[in-house]
């Protein structure tokens, strides 16, 4: 009787794992890159989006040229209406790197597939603009 109980218990623990395992990873994630790697992508690729996830005040004080602003606290509400191509290359940054990681995780959870997070503008050596 004890062996049957153990066998049933083990089977109950394994069934969810076996049912969910079909060899395909359905979770999206992002890739962390350096500012230099982000700049190289900006110089060599077309059709990407530079996403600034800081506050509007921080953005106004200086941002990377052509960056669009969606504050990290608005990603869930606004991303899908602004970033309509979920396979487009999205380069994400903030001030120091913490908010951009959170935003990149949020984008991945929303189904975006080509996210590169490159930290904070504090480490950006390639110039900024104000508008």
N, C-alpha and C positions, 0 to 999 in steps of 0.2 A: 504494500500500500504506500509506503514511504517513497519507494522508487517511482511509482506512478505519479505521485504528487510532485516530485522533483522534475520528472520528465515533462509534465504538463506545465509547470512553472517556467522551465527553460524555454519550452515551445512558445509560451505566451510572450516571453521577452523577445524572442527571435522573430516572430511573425511580423511585427511592424518594420523591423529592419529589412527583412526579405521582400516584403511588399513594396517598400519604398525604394529599393535598389534595382534600378534598371540600367545602370552604367552611365546615366546622364546627370550632370550637375545642373539643377535648375536654379541655383542661386547665383545672382549677379553680384559682382564685386567691383572694386576699382583698383587701379594700379597707382602706386605712389612713385613719382619721378622727381628728379631735381629740377630747379629752375632752369638750369642749362639745357636739360633734356626737353623741357617745355618750350624754351626759346628755339631749339633746333626743330621741333615739330612745327612751330609757328612759321619758321622760315622755309620749311620744305613741304608742308601739307596745304591743302585747300579744303574749304568747307567745314572747318572746325569752329567751335564756339569757345571763347574765353569767358569763363563765368566767375565773376567777383561775388562773393557771398558775405561781404562786410555790410556795415550799415550804410544808408544813403549819405550820411555825413562823411564817413571815411572815404566812400567812393568819390564824392565831390572834391575832397581834398587832394586826390590824385589816384589814378588807376591805370592799368595797362591799356594801351590804345586798343580800341575796338571791343573792350570787355563789356559784357552786359551785366547788369546788377540784378541779382535776386538774393536778398539777404537770407542767410542760412535758416532763419526762423520762418521764412515764407516758402521754402523749397516745396514742401508737400502741397501747398495750396496753389502755387503758380507755375511750377516747372512744366507740367504737361501742356499747359496752354502756350507757353513761351518756347519751350524746347520740344518741338513736335516730332522730331526724328530721334527715336530712342537708340538708333545705331550710330548716330553722328558722334564724331570725336568731340568730347567736352573736356576742356582744360580748366580745372577748378583751383581757385586760390582764395585766401583771406588775408588777415593781417599777420598772423604768426604761424598758422598751420592747424590749429585745433578745430576751428569752425569749418574749414575746408574739408577736413576728414569727416566730420559729422554730415556735411552736405553731400559729400561723395557717397557715403553710406546710404543716405536718404535717397539719392538718385538711383543707386543700385537697387534698393528696395522697390522703387517705382518701376523698375524694368529697364533702365538705361544700361547699355552694354559696353560702351567705349569711353569710360571715364578715366581721366588721368588727373590725379591730385598732386599739385606741386608746391604745397606749403603756403608760406606767407609772403606778402609783398615786402616785408622787412628784409627778405633775402633776395629780392629781385634787383638785379644789377643792370637792367636793360632799358631803363627810362620809364617814366609815367607821363600821363597827360591829365589836364583838368578841363572841365567843360562848363 
